[in-house]
Amino acid sequence: MTQPNDPVWFITGCSTGFGRALAQQIIDDGGRAVMSARDKSRVADLAEAAPDRALAVTLDVTDAAQIQAAVAAANEKFGRIDVLVNNAGYGYQSSVEEAEDSEIRAQFEANVFGLFAITQAILPGMRERRRGHVLNISSVAGFIGFPGSGFYAASKHAVEGWSDALDAEVAPLGIRSICIEPGPFRTDWAGRSLKQTSSRIADYADTAAARMQGTRDGSGAQPGDPERAARAMIDLVAHPNPPHHLVLGAWGVDKVEGYLKSVLDEIDAWRDVSVATDYPD
């Protein structure tokens, strides 16, 4: 049975993948969720299963009017939003040289600027109540730029830096900004949702082109389980001291650990050169 202090969730991008798995578990747990999708009929079944605890709203995060309408509808039904999950977004792959300008800009509108805008619309209520969680679905690509995913990685690196700054601003107010960094999970990211610009330059055959082909070939067989990821996010929000970064999946943990260790080793190896650029004492 829902308790008055149980959180109200607002999840973007609920038609498939992490968003749908998370919304389903919240509803199954007896919780309250606002589920958004560009086509809200894709989540209507979830809302109809628990009409007192679930609300489906139309939301394209790149549309300012839809953001305001969705947030207003959530507040009208539940009176507040306690947890924002910035899940809406998609992948775009190409070599850096061959990427299309329109695709690059569309990627940033959805993955970065849309995420910024929905957060700005929901933060005032959290700040007024002095509590809340903002979960930003980033990626292992938020740490590592893989060949063929330069612009996707750039969008997720942007989210990581922004989330660090946001947490520094709002943690003293009782609000946490948390990055969720999945590795390969069995969602539509590498299937229906993925956009690619084929590489036709032979010099990139073994880097960008090879990785794009590998992404397509691996779709549907990724090791990550979206339902287990959803449970981890629900447990994270209930934790009294959640981390700022949560990498999901063994592949992701191994990749991020290895990368960060290599960065620290490189900084240490070049320490003398780095510190010598200060003015002399």
C-alpha positions in Angstrom: 0.0 0.0 0.0 1.3 3.4 -0.9 2.4 5.6 2.0 2.3 9.4 2.0 6.1 9.7 2.2 6.7 7.2 -0.7 8.4 9.0 -3.6 6.7 10.1 -6.7 8.8 9.2 -9.7 8.9 11.1 -13.0 10.6 9.0 -15.7 11.4 10.2 -19.3 11.6 7.8 -22.2 9.3 5.1 -20.9 8.2 3.4 -24.1 11.0 0.8 -24.0 14.3 -0.2 -22.2 15.3 1.1 -18.8 12.4 3.6 -18.6 9.7 1.0 -19.1 11.4 -1.6 -16.9 11.7 1.0 -14.1 8.1 2.2 -14.4 6.9 -1.4 -14.4 8.7 -2.2 -11.2 7.6 0.9 -9.4 4.0 0.2 -10.3 4.4 -3.5 -9.3 5.9 -2.3 -6.0 2.8 -0.2 -5.3 4.6 3.0 -6.0 3.6 6.2 -7.9 5.1 7.1 -11.3 4.6 9.6 -14.0 5.6 7.9 -17.3 6.5 10.0 -20.3 7.0 9.1 -23.9 6.8 11.0 -27.2 3.8 8.7 -27.9 2.0 8.2 -24.6 0.0 5.3 -26.0 3.2 3.3 -25.7 2.8 3.5 -21.9 -0.9 3.6 -21.6 -1.1 0.0 -20.5 1.0 0.7 -17.4 -1.1 3.7 -16.4 -4.3 1.8 -16.9 -3.1 -1.0 -14.7 -2.9 1.4 -11.7 -4.8 4.6 -12.6 -4.6 5.9 -9.0 -0.8 5.6 -8.9 0.3 6.0 -12.5 0.1 8.8 -15.0 1.0 8.6 -18.7 2.1 11.9 -20.3 3.2 13.0 -23.8 6.7 14.3 -23.6 9.4 15.1 -26.2 12.1 16.6 -24.0 13.2 18.9 -26.9 9.8 20.6 -26.7 9.6 23.3 -24.0 5.8 23.5 -24.1 5.5 19.7 -23.6 7.9 19.9 -20.7 5.8 22.5 -18.9 2.6 20.6 -19.6 4.0 17.3 -18.4 5.4 18.7 -15.2 2.1 20.5 -14.5 0.1 17.3 -15.0 2.4 15.5 -12.6 2.0 18.1 -9.9 -1.8 18.3 -10.4 -2.2 14.5 -9.9 0.4 13.8 -7.2 1.2 17.2 -5.7 5.0 16.8 -6.2 7.8 15.1 -7.9 10.4 13.4 -5.7 12.6 11.5 -8.2 13.4 12.6 -11.7 14.9 9.9 -14.0 16.4 11.5 -17.1 16.2 8.4 -19.3 15.1 9.9 -22.6 17.8 9.8 -25.3 19.3 7.5 -27.9 22.6 6.5 -29.5 24.2 7.8 -32.7 27.2 6.2 -34.2 29.6 7.3 -37.0 33.2 8.1 -37.4 34.0 11.6 -36.2 35.0 12.7 -39.7 31.9 11.3 -41.5 29.2 12.4 -38.9 26.2 14.4 -40.2 25.7 17.8 -38.7 22.0 17.4 -38.4 22.4 14.1 -36.6 25.0 15.5 -34.2 22.7 18.4 -33.3 19.7 16.2 -32.8 21.7 13.9 -30.5 22.6 16.9 -28.3 19.1 18.3 -28.3 17.7 15.0 -26.9 20.6 13.7 -24.8 21.8 17.0 -23.4 19.7 20.1 -23.8 16.4 18.2 -23.3 17.8 16.7 -20.1 18.9 20.1 -18.9 15.4 21.6 -19.6 13.3 19.0 -17.8 15.6 19.1 -14.8 15.3 22.9 -14.6 11.5 22.6 -14.7 11.4 20.1 -11.8 14.2 21.4 -9.6 12.2 24.3 -8.0 9.7 22.0 -6.3 12.5 19.8 -5.0 14.4 22.8 -3.7 11.3 24.1 -2.0 10.8 20.8 -0.2 14.5 20.3 0.5 14.6 16.8 -0.9 14.7 14.9 -4.1 16.8 12.7 -6.5 17.8 13.4 -10.0 19.0 10.2 -11.8 20.8 10.9 -15.0 21.0 7.9 -17.3 24.5 8.3 -18.7 26.7 5.5 -20.0 30.1 3.9 -19.7 30.6 6.2 -22.7 30.3 9.1 -20.2 33.8 8.0 -19.1 35.3 6.5 -22.3 35.1 7.6 -25.9 34.9 4.4 -28.0 35.6 4.5 -31.8 32.4 5.1 -33.7 30.6 6.7 -30.8 32.4 10.0 -30.5 29.3 12.3 -30.5 27.3 10.0 -28.3 30.3 9.9 -25.9 30.5 13.7 -26.1 26.8 14.0 -25.1 27.3 11.7 -22.1 30.5 13.4 -21.1 28.5 16.6 -21.1 25.9 15.0 -18.8 28.6 13.8 -16.4 30.2 17.2 -16.0 26.8 18.9 -15.6 25.7 16.3 -13.1 28.8 16.9 -11.0 28.2 20.6 -10.9 24.5 20.1 -10.1 25.2 17.8 -7.2 27.7 20.3 -5.8 24.9 23.0 -5.9 21.9 21.0 -4.6 23.4 18.4 -2.3 23.5 21.0 0.5 19.7 21.5 -0.1 18.9 17.8 0.4 18.8 16.9 -3.3 21.1 14.4 -4.9 22.2 14.3 -8.6 23.3 10.8 -9.5 24.8 9.4 -12.8 23.8 5.9 -13.8 26.4 4.5 -16.3 25.2 1.3 -18.0 27.4 -0.9 -20.2 25.7 -3.2 -22.7 22.1 -4.0 -21.7 19.4 -5.8 -23.5 17.4 -2.8 -24.4 16.6 -1.2 -27.8 19.6 1.1 -27.6 21.5 -1.0 -30.1 18.5 -1.9 -32.1 15.4 0.2 -33.0 16.6 3.3 -31.2 20.2 3.4 -32.7 21.0 5.8 -35.5 24.2 5.3 -37.6 26.0 7.0 -40.4 27.9 4.3 -42.3 31.6 4.7 -42.6 32.9 4.6 -46.2 36.5 5.7 -45.5 38.7 2.7 -45.6 41.0 4.1 -43.0 38.3 3.7 -40.4 37.4 0.1 -41.3 39.1 -1.4 -38.3 38.0 1.2 -35.8 34.7 3.1 -36.2 33.2 0.8 -38.9 34.2 -2.4 -37.0 32.6 -1.2 -33.8 29.4 -0.1 -35.5 29.1 -3.5 -37.0 29.8 -5.1 -33.6 27.1 -3.0 -32.0 24.5 -4.1 -34.6 25.5 -7.8 -34.3 25.3 -7.8 -30.5 21.9 -6.3 -30.3 19.6 -8.6 -28.3 22.4 -10.6 -26.7 23.9 -8.0 -24.3 24.7 -9.3 -20.8 22.8 -6.6 -18.9 19.3 -7.2 -17.6 17.1 -4.0 -17.6 14.9 -5.3 -14.8 17.9 -5.8 -12.5 19.1 -2.4 -13.4 15.6 -1.0 -12.5 15.8 -2.7 -9.1 19.2 -1.2 -8.5 17.9 2.3 -9.2 14.9 1.9 -6.9 17.2 0.6 -4.1 19.6 3.5 -4.8 16.9 6.1 -4.1 16.0 4.4 -0.9 19.7 4.4 0.3 20.6 7.0 3.0 24.0 7.7 1.3 23.8 6.9 -2.4 26.8 7.2 -4.7 27.2 10.0 -7.2 28.2 7.4 -9.9 26.7 3.9 -10.3 28.2 1.8 -13.1 25.9 -1.0 -14.2 27.1 -4.4 -15.4 30.4 -6.3 -15.0 31.6 -5.2 -18.5 31.1 -1.6 -17.6 32.7 -1.9 -14.2 35.8 -3.5 -15.7 36.1 -0.9 -18.5 35.6 2.1 -16.2 38.0 0.8 -13.6 40.7 0.1 -16.2 40.2 3.5 -17.8 40.4 5.5 -14.6 43.4 3.6 -13.4 45.2 4.3 -16.7 44.3 8.0 -16.5 45.7 8.2 -12.9 48.9 6.4 -14.0 49.4 8.8 -16.9 48.8 11.9 -14.7 51.4 10.6 -12.3 53.9 9.8 -15.1 53.7 13.4 -16.4 53.4 15.1 -13.0 56.8 16.9 -13.3 55.8 18.4 -16.6 52.4 19.4 -15.3 53.5 21.1 -12.1 56.4 22.9 -13.9 53.8 25.1 -15.7 53.1 27.1 -12.5 54.8 30.4 -11.8 58.0 29.8 -9.9 57.9 30.4 -6.1 
